[in-house]
Amino acid sequence: MQYGTDGNAKILVIKLEAGEDVLDSLKAVFQKEGIRSAIILSGIGMLSSFELGYFDGQSHRTRAFTTPHELTSMSGSLAYVDGKPMIHLHATLGNESHQVVGGHFGDGKVGVLAEITVAVLDGVAMGREQNPRTGLFELTVKKKK
């Protein structure tokens, strides 16, 4: 088990407009603000298109959605791998028939708007290291010195 506490966490609220790319926008904010470790607490809004993945224990299977869906929930983390930001997100989205899809969020375009809330962690250093058993880049958590 790994864990860290951060009594200095800051909350960041991001509003994305129609047409903006979710991951590119998050990376731009994180880079501009110098954020290296964060937890994506929530995300709501409308996406015009997006990609979701499912990990079956050996590989990711992805599916593209090209019709608008309500973003009802989004959560994840920001960590760094080899000096580059890696955003790991999961999302749940609903269509006009109130059917819900969810999984690993690959990327997406904002339809009307998206509101994303982030906890910025200054006292915890999060990274990702590849686990040889699973092949996944798994989260590492260390207290900053």
Secondary structure, 3 states (H helix, E strand, C coil): CCCCCCCCCEEEEEEEECCCEHHHHHHHHHHHHCCCCEEEEEEEEEEEEEEEEEECCCCEEEEEECCCEEEEEEEEEEEEECCEEEEEEEEEEECCCCCEEEEEEEEEEEEEEEEEEEEECCCEEEEEEECCCCCCEEEEEEECC
